[in-house]
Amino acid sequence: MVDKEKNPLYQQTQEMMRLCRRIVQRHRDVEREAERPGLTTPRETWREDGEEMGRLLTYGRQYGEKLVSGLISPNEVDVAGKNGEVGEVDGMVAELFKSGKKTDTWGRVARDQVKALSGVVRTLAGLEVEE
């Protein structure tokens, strides 16, 4: 009669069962640790970052609309909050728009070129140059 304890297939199966039990136990330990208060998972952090980015984009759109509205009508753009304080998101958006104003845009360059060329045309035509 063959002793099952000496059978290599039986021994390998027993070793696999021990490994599976250890894996299951480690999963339970990790699950128990994850339920402790105060721990945040990367998914929660990403969700919070997504919400903050959404607020930033929403405020940026509103701020941009105010800027465009200010260009059309002579209203002053106010970035301060209700208490006159500028929040973190408000300040970030204002800085982004300020840095965008510093560079020459196509519209500004085109305007300057039209102004310069119209002066040349008037001069060549013998007309007075108006600024």
JOVENFEN-V549373 format. One record per residue. N is the residue number from 1. RES is the residue in one small letter. PSI is psi in degrees with one decimal (none if undefined). Layout:
BEGIN
n: (N & N)
res: (RES & RES)
psi: (PSI & PSI)
END
This chain:
BEGIN
n: (1 & 2 & 3 & 4 & 5 & 6 & 7 & 8 & 9 & 10 & 11 & 12 & 13 & 14 & 15 & 16 & 17 & 18 & 19 & 20 & 21 & 22 & 23 & 24 & 25 & 26 & 27 & 28 & 29 & 30 & 31 & 32 & 33 & 34 & 35 & 36 & 37 & 38 & 39 & 40 & 41 & 42 & 43 & 44 & 45 & 46 & 47 & 48 & 49 & 50 & 51 & 52 & 53 & 54 & 55 & 56 & 57 & 58 & 59 & 60 & 61 & 62 & 63 & 64 & 65 & 66 & 67 & 68 & 69 & 70 & 71 & 72 & 73 & 74 & 75 & 76 & 77 & 78 & 79 & 80 & 81 & 82 & 83 & 84 & 85 & 86 & 87 & 88 & 89 & 90 & 91 & 92 & 93 & 94 & 95 & 96 & 97 & 98 & 99 & 100 & 101 & 102 & 103 & 104 & 105 & 106 & 107 & 108 & 109 & 110 & 111 & 112 & 113 & 114 & 115 & 116 & 117 & 118 & 119 & 120 & 121 & 122 & 123 & 124 & 125 & 126 & 127 & 128 & 129 & 130 & 131)
res: (m & v & d & k & e & k & n & p & l & y & q & q & t & q & e & m & m & r & l & c & r & r & i & v & q & r & h & r & d & v & e & r & e & a & e & r & p & g & l & t & t & p & r & e & t & w & r & e & d & g & e & e & m & g & r & l & l & t & y & g & r & q & y & g & e & k & l & v & s & g & l & i & s & p & n & e & v & d & v & a & g & k & n & g & e & v & g & e & v & d & g & m & v & a & e & l & f & k & s & g & k & k & t & d & t & w & g & r & v & a & r & d & q & v & k & a & l & s & g & v & v & r & t & l & a & g & l & e & v & e & e)
psi: (142.1 & 131.0 & 123.1 & -27.6 & -26.0 & -8.1 & 124.8 & -36.3 & -40.3 & -44.8 & -42.7 & -39.6 & -41.2 & -40.9 & -42.2 & -40.3 & -42.0 & -43.8 & -41.8 & -41.0 & -41.3 & -39.8 & -45.5 & -42.3 & -40.3 & -38.1 & -41.6 & -42.0 & -44.7 & -41.1 & -41.2 & -42.2 & -37.5 & -22.6 & -7.9 & 139.6 & 150.4 & -15.1 & 137.1 & 137.5 & 159.0 & -32.8 & -40.7 & -41.7 & -42.7 & -38.7 & -44.9 & -42.1 & -39.7 & -40.8 & -42.5 & -41.4 & -38.0 & -43.0 & -41.1 & -45.3 & -40.6 & -47.3 & -37.3 & -41.0 & -44.9 & -40.7 & -41.9 & -40.8 & -39.1 & -39.4 & -45.5 & -42.0 & -37.9 & -28.9 & -33.2 & -45.1 & 155.5 & 35.6 & 145.6 & 137.1 & 123.0 & 117.5 & -6.7 & 150.8 & -166.4 & -35.0 & 7.9 & 3.3 & 146.7 & 119.9 & 174.8 & -47.4 & -42.9 & -45.6 & -40.6 & -45.4 & -44.2 & -41.3 & -38.8 & -43.6 & -36.4 & -43.2 & -29.7 & -29.3 & -25.3 & -28.8 & 150.9 & 128.4 & 167.2 & -40.0 & -42.3 & -44.2 & -44.0 & -42.8 & -44.5 & -38.5 & -42.0 & -42.1 & -45.8 & -45.0 & -36.5 & -32.9 & -40.0 & -44.8 & -44.0 & -40.1 & -43.9 & -32.4 & -5.0 & 16.5 & 162.6 & 141.7 & 124.5 & 138.4 & none)
END
